């Protein structure tokens, strides 16, 4: 299977790489990921293995590895997935090389161009799997400044004390139980870029819990009873309502 050209805007092209066999672009994606996310560079062997499989290797999950090129040169990485059971997309990694961070594409910064392209893909994924709608794209957000930037671009901060599990580097013969015991947890913001066409007026506690569980249980594979999973769930208030949506 050849790499799929997802978008082309002048000198900007987005390539979808999972299962493509395009070793050169896959290695460019992985190198860029390791360069811009050094704290997660130990994930690269897992990602390289995942790149050998197609998007729907796991039932109900559509996974995407995108490489954005400018003039044929690697400029940005985006990895994400759609989780059918929760009707939501999960943003995993977004990395833009410093030289391209002020670049505008279609009237917006390159990073937000990628974010919105991903939301469109998640909406398409939901339809592909026969769902009537998706809630949108959920994002783990590391810093207050980045959360403020996202909020200025339509991403809603969710009322939850979220913790991202950071797995250790792989070791042969280590059991899953041993790996779980070595996880460290990093506090993060959780935000969602909603599909505004659905006009959802509020998020209930159950909906926000589903967004968190899509990451913690469905993606990271933590057991529901894990103490950190339960701590995150218990931090969610009963109802989150957007005041400006109530009158719609």
N, C-alpha and C positions, 0 to 999 in steps of 0.2 A: 504494500500500500504506500503510495507516494504521499509526501506532505501536502496538506490541504491549504490553499491560499484562502484565508478567511476574509480578509479585507485588503483593499489596495486604494490608498489615497495619495496619488502622486508618487513621491519617492518613499512613502511609508507603506510597508507590507506586514501583515500578520500571518504567521504560519502556524498551523496546528500540527503537532508532531507525534502524538501518541500512536504507537504502532506503525509509524511511517517508514522505519528503517533508514531515515535520513541521519546517519551517524554524525555528519559534520554539524548540522544545525542542532541536534540533540546535545552534542558536546559543547557547543556554543552556549546553549541555554544553561547547562549545568555549570559551566565555568562562570557565567555571569551571576548565577544564583550564589555560588560559593564566594565570589568576589564581593557581592553586595550584601550578603547575609553570612558573614564569617561565623557568627554564633550558631548557625544551623548547617555549616558546611559538612558536618558528619552525616547529614541526611542524604548527601549526593549518591552514595551507593544504592540506597533504597529507591531514589528517584530514577536512577539509571535502569534498574530492573523494571520499574513501573513503565518506563518509556517503551519497553518491548511489547506491551500489550495494547489493545485497542481501548477506545474510550469507555466501552461498557463491559469491562472485564468482570465487574461485580454487579449482579442484578440490582437494578434500582438506583445505581450510581452512574452518572455520566461525568467522566473526568476529562479535563482539558489541560494540556501543556502548550502554551502559546509563546512563540518567539517573535518579537517585533523587530523588524530591520528598517534602517534608514539608509538609503543608497546602498543596499546590500550588506550593511554592517550591523551586527547585533547591537541593539539599543535598549531593549527592555524585555523582561520576562513576566509572564502572568500564568499562574496555575490556579485552578479552581474546579469545583464540581457542583453538580445538581444532585440533591438527595430526594428521591421521589417520596419516600415515606413521610418526610417533613414538609414537602413542597417548598423547598428553599434551596438557594445556592449558597455555597461556602467559598469565600475568597481565601486562598491559601498564601500565595506569594505575589507581590507586585514590586518589581525592582526596575528602576530606570537608571542607566548610566548617567553620571553627573553632567556630561557634555550635552545631554539631550533634555535635561529637566526643565529648561525654560522654553522648549520647543512647543509651538502651537500646532494642533491638527484639528481641522474642522472647527476652528474658533475656540478651542479649549486646550489647556495644557495636555501634553502627551499622556500623563498619568491618568487624568480624568477621562480622556478619550478611551483609554484602555478599560477603565472601570465601567463606563457606560456601554462599551462594546460587550463586556462580559455580562452585564445585565440583560442585554438583548439576546445573548446566547443562552442564558438561563431560561428566559421566556420561551425561546425556541425549543430548548431541551424538555421543558415541561409539556409542551404540545407534542413533541416527538414520543413521549412516554404516555400520552393519552390523558394528561391532567388538564383540568379546565382552567387553572390559574397557578401562579406561583406567588409567594409572599415577597420575593425579591432576593437580594444578595446580602448575606450576613458576613461581616468583616471583624476579624480580630485586629484591634488597633493598639499599638504599643505606647504611644506618648500622648499627653494632653494636647500638645501643639498639632499633632497629626489629626487627632480627633476633632479639634476646632476647624482644621482645614477641611476635613470631610464634611462636617456639619454645614460649612459654608457652601458646600457643593451637593447638598440634598441628602446626605446620609444622616440618619437619626441615631442618636446615642440611646442605647437601651438601658433601663434601670436595673442593673445586675452587677454583682461583684464577681466578675468572671476571672478565671485562672486558666492560663494556657499551659498544658503539659508539654514539657521539653524532654524528649527521650534521650537516653545516653547513646553514645556511639555503639554500633553493633559489635557483638563479640560472639564467636562460634560457641555453640553448646549452651549458651545462656538460655534459661527457660523464660517463658512469658511472665511467670510470677516474679522471677528475679528482675526482669526488665521493668515491670511495673513498680517494684520497690525502689528502683534507682531514678525514677522520674523526678525532676524538680518542677515546681510550678511557678509561673511568672504572672503577676497581676496584669490584666489587660482591660481595655475598654472593649465593649461589644457594640457594634453599630449595624444598621441595616439600610441598604439602598432599596426602598420599596418600589414595586411596580405600581406607580400611581394610577395606572389605568383601572386598577381594581377598586380604588376608592375605599380601602379598608379604614374605618373610622377610628379604631382603637386596637391595641394589642392587649389581650388578656394575659394573665400570669401563665396560663397553659401554653399560649402561643410562644411567649418568650422562653419558657422552659424547653419547648421543642427546638427553638433556634440554638440554644446552648447544647442540648443533647445531640443535635446534628453534628456539632463539632466534637464534643467530648466522648460520646458513645459511638456514633456512626462512623466518624472519621478516625479519631485517635484510638478507638477500641477500648476505652476504659469501661469497667463494669459499672452498671447503674448504681450499685451500692457503694462504690468507692467514696471515701470520706470527702474528697475534694469535689466530686460531682454533687454530692448531697449538700455540701456547703454552698456551692454556686446556686443550686435550685432554691435553697432556703433563703437566699438573699433577694429573691424577686418579690416586689410588692404585689398586692392582690390585683391591681388594675393599672395599666399605663394608658392614658388617654391623651391624644393630641388635641389641645383646646381648639386650634384653628380648624380641625376637621369635624368637630361635633355638629356644626351648623350645616355641613354639606348634605 
